[in-house]
Amino acid sequence: MKAIKLIFVAALTVFLAACGSTPQPTVQLQKQLLNTEKRVGIYVDVINEPTTNIYGAGCLLCYGVAVAANSSLSKHLESLPTSDIESSKQILLEGYKAKAGSVEFIELTEQEFKKLKKFKGELGYAKKDFRSLKESKNIDVLVVLDIATHGAYRGYTNYIPNTDPQGYVRGLVYSVDLETNQYLQYLELDKKIVVDGEWDEPKQKFPGVTNAYYQAVEQVKETINKIFL
């Protein structure tokens, strides 16, 4: 009986852990909750310069070798302007202007983010408690655009590359009802575009990777635009 009880407890622990790690699914924009009386604030997290993003190099030495091997590509990508990916915020602005009364960009400092408490809610609710921003920012809905990484994606198995570089953009776009902290919309952005032809010729300029990167950016912008359709 004791053994059965231990097995049950272990199984329950695994089950609860699995439930706790369930990823937030996509939430389509709840258009019916937006109207001309709603005040929307759009926050765009800092968008860093594009670079080569290494995945799968499983140790620090492996990662260092991978970074060094892709240094010329990273240098090229880091020279590209960020204006194209940053223009995605205008898509959000225009999209929400058609759905709500007041729409504006807002700023949030790192300190303001740190002060936000965790929100103990189920799936469908933001992990941070954004409700205090309703008063401090004078808004009803918070929209967040977070471009976490962009440039090129390259997979590794320890020291050895297992993919050629691909055009890459990864991030999140979501909106939160500041009365309930519930998501009005939630979407993960993850675009990879295979390079057409040889990725490393001519060297230093990488036209194939550059083109794939801009294709990924355009696809992300199209995906954001579809939020409002």
C-alpha positions in Angstrom: 0.0 0.0 0.0 2.8 2.4 0.9 4.5 1.7 -2.5 1.2 2.4 -4.3 0.9 5.7 -2.4 4.4 6.7 -3.3 3.8 5.9 -7.0 0.6 8.0 -6.9 2.3 10.9 -5.3 5.1 10.8 -7.8 2.7 10.6 -10.7 0.7 13.5 -9.3 3.9 15.6 -9.0 4.8 14.9 -12.6 1.3 15.8 -13.7 1.2 19.0 -11.8 4.7 20.0 -13.1 3.4 19.3 -16.6 0.4 21.5 -16.0 2.6 24.3 -14.6 4.8 24.2 -17.7 2.0 24.4 -20.2 2.8 27.1 -22.7 0.4 30.0 -23.2 -1.5 29.3 -26.4 -2.3 31.9 -29.0 -5.2 34.2 -28.1 -7.0 35.9 -31.0 -7.7 39.6 -30.5 -10.9 40.0 -28.5 -12.3 42.7 -30.7 -15.6 42.9 -28.8 -13.8 44.1 -25.7 -12.4 47.2 -27.6 -14.5 50.3 -28.2 -14.1 54.1 -28.6 -13.9 54.6 -24.9 -10.9 52.3 -24.4 -7.5 53.9 -23.9 -4.7 51.8 -25.3 -1.0 52.2 -24.5 1.6 50.4 -26.7 4.9 49.5 -25.2 7.8 48.5 -27.4 10.7 46.8 -25.6 14.2 47.7 -26.7 15.0 46.2 -30.1 18.7 45.4 -30.2 20.7 45.2 -33.4 20.4 42.0 -35.5 23.1 39.4 -35.0 23.8 35.6 -35.4 21.8 33.6 -32.8 23.5 30.4 -31.9 21.5 27.4 -30.6 22.6 24.0 -29.5 26.3 24.8 -28.7 26.0 23.0 -25.4 29.0 24.2 -23.4 30.7 27.6 -22.9 33.7 26.6 -25.0 31.4 25.2 -27.8 29.5 28.4 -27.8 32.7 30.5 -27.9 33.9 28.5 -30.9 30.5 28.9 -32.7 30.5 32.7 -32.0 34.0 33.0 -33.4 33.2 31.0 -36.5 30.2 33.2 -37.3 31.9 36.5 -36.3 32.0 37.9 -39.9 28.3 37.2 -40.4 27.5 38.8 -37.0 29.5 41.9 -37.8 27.6 42.3 -41.1 24.2 41.8 -39.5 25.0 44.2 -36.7 25.7 46.9 -39.3 22.1 46.6 -40.7 19.6 49.3 -39.6 16.8 48.3 -37.2 14.3 50.6 -38.8 12.6 47.9 -40.8 11.8 45.7 -37.8 11.0 48.7 -35.6 8.3 49.8 -38.2 6.2 46.9 -36.9 5.1 49.1 -34.0 3.3 51.4 -36.5 1.2 48.4 -37.6 0.1 48.0 -34.0 -0.6 51.7 -33.7 -2.8 51.8 -36.8 -4.5 48.5 -36.0 -5.6 49.6 -32.6 -6.6 53.1 -33.8 -9.3 51.4 -35.8 -10.5 49.5 -32.8 -10.2 51.9 -29.8 -10.6 55.6 -28.9 -7.2 56.7 -27.6 -4.0 54.9 -28.7 -0.5 56.0 -27.9 3.0 54.7 -27.3 4.1 54.6 -23.7 7.4 54.2 -22.0 8.2 51.8 -19.1 11.5 51.9 -17.3 13.4 48.9 -16.1 12.6 50.0 -12.5 8.8 50.1 -13.3 9.0 46.6 -14.7 10.8 45.3 -11.6 8.2 46.7 -9.3 5.5 44.7 -11.1 4.5 41.7 -9.0 3.9 38.2 -10.4 0.3 37.4 -11.2 -1.0 34.1 -9.9 -3.5 33.3 -12.7 -4.2 30.5 -15.0 -3.6 30.3 -18.7 -5.0 33.3 -20.5 -3.7 35.8 -17.9 -0.4 37.7 -18.0 2.4 36.4 -15.7 3.1 39.9 -14.4 0.5 42.0 -12.7 0.1 44.9 -15.1 -3.1 46.3 -13.4 -1.3 49.2 -11.6 -0.5 50.7 -15.1 -4.2 51.5 -15.6 -3.8 54.4 -13.2 -0.1 55.3 -13.6 -0.3 55.4 -17.4 -3.9 56.4 -17.7 -4.8 53.4 -20.0 -7.2 50.6 -20.1 -5.3 48.2 -22.3 -1.6 47.5 -22.4 -0.1 46.3 -25.7 3.5 44.9 -25.7 5.8 44.2 -28.6 8.9 42.3 -27.6 11.3 41.4 -30.4 13.6 39.1 -28.4 16.1 38.1 -31.1 16.5 38.8 -34.8 19.1 38.5 -37.6 20.2 34.9 -38.3 19.5 31.5 -36.7 22.1 28.9 -36.7 21.8 25.5 -35.0 24.8 23.6 -33.6 25.5 20.2 -32.0 28.3 21.2 -29.6 31.1 22.4 -31.9 29.5 21.4 -35.2 26.9 23.4 -37.1 23.9 21.4 -38.1 22.1 24.1 -40.1 23.2 26.9 -42.4 22.3 30.4 -41.1 18.6 31.3 -41.7 16.8 34.6 -41.6 15.3 34.9 -38.2 12.9 36.9 -36.0 11.5 35.7 -32.7 9.4 37.6 -30.2 6.0 38.2 -28.6 3.1 40.5 -29.2 0.3 40.6 -26.7 -2.3 42.9 -25.1 -3.7 42.9 -21.6 -7.0 44.1 -20.1 -5.8 46.2 -17.1 -9.1 45.5 -15.2 -8.5 41.8 -15.0 -4.9 41.2 -16.2 -6.4 38.9 -18.9 -4.9 38.6 -22.3 -7.0 40.3 -25.0 -4.5 38.9 -27.5 -1.4 36.8 -27.4 0.9 35.6 -30.2 4.4 34.2 -30.4 6.5 35.3 -33.3 8.9 32.8 -34.7 10.0 33.1 -38.3 12.9 31.3 -40.0 13.7 31.7 -43.7 16.1 29.4 -45.5 18.7 31.1 -47.6 18.4 30.8 -51.3 21.7 29.6 -52.7 25.1 29.7 -51.0 24.8 31.6 -47.7 28.5 32.7 -47.4 29.3 34.1 -50.8 30.4 36.7 -51.5 32.1 36.8 -48.1 31.6 39.9 -45.8 28.4 41.0 -47.6 26.2 37.9 -47.2 23.4 38.9 -49.6 21.6 35.6 -49.2 21.4 35.8 -45.4 20.5 39.5 -45.6 17.7 38.8 -48.0 16.4 35.9 -45.8 16.5 38.1 -42.7 14.4 40.9 -44.4 12.0 38.2 -45.6 11.6 37.1 -42.0 11.0 40.7 -40.9 8.3 41.2 -43.6 6.6 37.9 -42.6 6.5 39.0 -39.0 5.0 42.3 -40.0 2.3 40.5 -42.1 1.6 38.3 -39.1 1.1 41.3 -36.8 -1.2 43.0 -39.4 -3.3 39.8 -39.4 -4.1 40.3 -35.7 -6.6 42.9 -36.7 -8.3 41.1 -39.7 
